[in-house]
Amino acid sequence: MNNQDARAPQATHNLPVTDSESKLLELLRTNPLLARQISSLVGRFGEEVAGGLDANQAEEMAIEEVGQLGKTIIQQWAENTHQEEVAKVKLGDSLLTNNGKKNSDGTPASDKSR
């Protein structure tokens, strides 16, 4: 995280934070890939519009960016799920734990041993 990301945002208004804004902030904090993608998208879109982007170009850009956002959501979900599963395995909460030695050596039983 760079210094710009670490400093507190400056208030641009005196409105209270709503529950939905608070939930969004929590989601963005737990999904850093998504947070970066959204920040980049909003910044780039603002720059393009200021540079003279017309309505058709803006629509095309928005459609493309929403597709990329979807891919980022899936990637972030996969990473979060992987981390959760690794944590479960480390804690022993997984079915992946070894429950003891195998009783068979893999050789089929003969008629005499049955």
Buried (B, 14 or more C-beta within 10 A) or exposed (E): EEEEEEEEEEEEEEEEEEEEEEEBEEEBEEBEBBBEBBEEBEEEBEEEEEEEBEEEEEEEBEEEBEEEBEEBBEBBEEEEEEEEEEEEEEEEEEEEEEEEEEEEEEEEEEEEEE
